């Protein structure tokens, strides 16, 4: 019986995290750009280009950690809908002993993002 190794997903080019946004490129590059985008540009390398097929623009951030990824997702929501939806205080029900012990580890991994 032949055993196949599972292939890992191809990593993004040099650690770039990108989202496609329904917005005008010129509006995101000028002085009127959103504050979130300006803060991201201070800490990370940010690239804004036209998306293929006339689908708006692509915002790419190099070396984005977990918090930067959350900021990019929030920026996408803000540009497309005008507001950022927050999900906090979700009930999680009864946790087992293993679930309570592993919770902080999973949160730590989620903050750093996939490596």
N, C-alpha and C positions, 0 to 999 in steps of 0.2 A: 504494500500500500504506500503510495507516494504521500509525503507530508510536505505541504507548502508553508513557507514562512510568511507570516503576515508582514506586508510592507507598511512602513510608516508613511504618513502623509508627507508630501514634499513641503519643506519649510518655505516660508515666504522669502522673497529676495532680500537678503541681508537684514532680516528682522523687521521688515516693514509691516505695519498694521493699517489696512485701508478699508474705507467704507465709501459707497457710492451715495451721493446726496442729490436730491432734486433741487438744485440751486444754481445760480449763475456764478461762473468762475470769477468774473470781474468784481462781484459784490463781496467775495471772500478774500480778495487780495489787497483791497484798498484800506484806507484808514477807518472805514466804517465797518470793518470786520467785527464779528462778535468777540466779546471779552474772553470767552472760553478758548477760542482759537488763538488769540493773542497770548494767553498764558501758556498754552501748549507750545507755541513757537518759541517762547523764552526758554523752555526746558528741553525741548526735543527738536529734531529736524523735521519740518513739516513740508510736504509737497502737495500742491493743489493743481490738478490737471483736469482737462475735459475728459469726461467718461466716454468710452466707446459707444457708438450708435446714437449719439445725441441724448444720452440719458442723464444729463446734468453734469456734475463734476465728481471727481474722486479726491478724497482727502486721505493722504497717507502720512503716517507718523512713524519715524524710525526709532527703534529701541523703546517701544511703548511698554511700560509695565502695567500691572493690573489697574492702577488708578488712572493712568493715561487712557487706557482702553475704555474705561467707564466714561471718562470725559468726552472721548470721541463719539461714543454711542449717544450720550446726552446731547452733544452738539448736533448730531444727525436728527434726533427727535425735535430739538428746538428749531432747526432750520425748516424741517418738513411740516411740522404740526403747530409750531408756535409755542409749545409748552413741553416740559420734561416731566414724564410720569415717574413717580417714585413708588417703589414697592418696599415698604418697611413694616416690621411687626407682623409678619406672616405667622400664623400658628403652625406648629409643627407636630402637635400631638405628643403621645407618650414616646419617650426615647429609651432604648435599651441601654444597658451598661456600656456596651461597645460603641453605640451611637453617641453617647455622651462623651466618651473618651476620645473618639475620633473627630468630633465636631471642630475643636480648635485647629487641628491639623488641616482639615479640609478648607477651613476659612483662610488659613495662611497660604495654602497652595492656590486658592482662587484669587487672592490679592496679587500674587506675583504673576499669574498668567502662565500659559503653557510655555515650556522651554524647549 
